[in-house]
Amino acid sequence: MTCDRCAGCLVRDDIYPGARWWWKCLNCGERVDGAILLNRAEQELAEARQRESMERDLKEWSEWMAKVPLAPLVSIP
């Protein structure tokens, strides 16, 4: 496996001997386990939904603005 942060090599690191473990990067020290990966996936999904919503709002706003008639320009003498 490779590290998402630095593309370094991940090795299994035991938290407690014979019990829980996680992946640890040899280069940057990043630690990853199932809970961390799940939280990151949920965060990425929420950010993608927010971006999609903002893009949809911008599109709807621009369509609405295109329908608004413009007032003629008046030159001041």
N, C-alpha and C positions, 0 to 999 in steps of 0.2 A: 504494500500500500504506500501511497505517497501523500504527503502533507498538502492540504489545500492552501495553506498560507505561503509556504516557501518551496513546495515540491520536493521536500527532503524525504528521507526514509523513515517510516513509522515502525516502531517495534512495540511488542506487548510489554506493558509495565504493570506489575502486580501492586495493587494498593495495599492489600492485606495478604500475606502469604496463604495460598490455597483458597482464597475467596475472590473478591472483586478485582477486576483489572481494567485497564484502558490502553489506548494507543498513545504513544509518546513519540514526538519527532526528535530525531537525533540532532538535527540542525538548529531549530529554533525553540524547542522545548514545548511546543503546542501539545496539549493533552486532549484527547477526544474519546468519548464513550457514547453509548446509545442515547442517553438522555441529552447530551450536548447536540448530537446530530439531529435528534427529533426537534429540539428547540430551534435550531438553525433553520430547519426545513419549514417549520411553522412561521418563523419570522420572514423568510423569503417569500412564502405564499402571501402573507399579509401585505408585504411591500408591493408585490406584483398586483394584488387586488387594488391597492391604493393608487398605483400608477395607472392602472386600467380605468379606474373611476375618474381620475383627474383628466385623462385623455378624452374620455367620453363627455365629461362636463365641458371641456374646451371645445370639442366638436359641436355640441349642442349650442353653446354660447355663440360660436362663430356662425352657425346656421341661422340663429335668431337675429344676430346683428346684420346679416346679409339681407334680411327681409325688411329692416327698418329703413324707411325712405330718408334720404339725405336732404337737408335744407339747402337751398341754393346759396351760393356764396354771395355776400353783399360787400361791395367795395365802398369804403368810406372815403368821401372826397376830401 
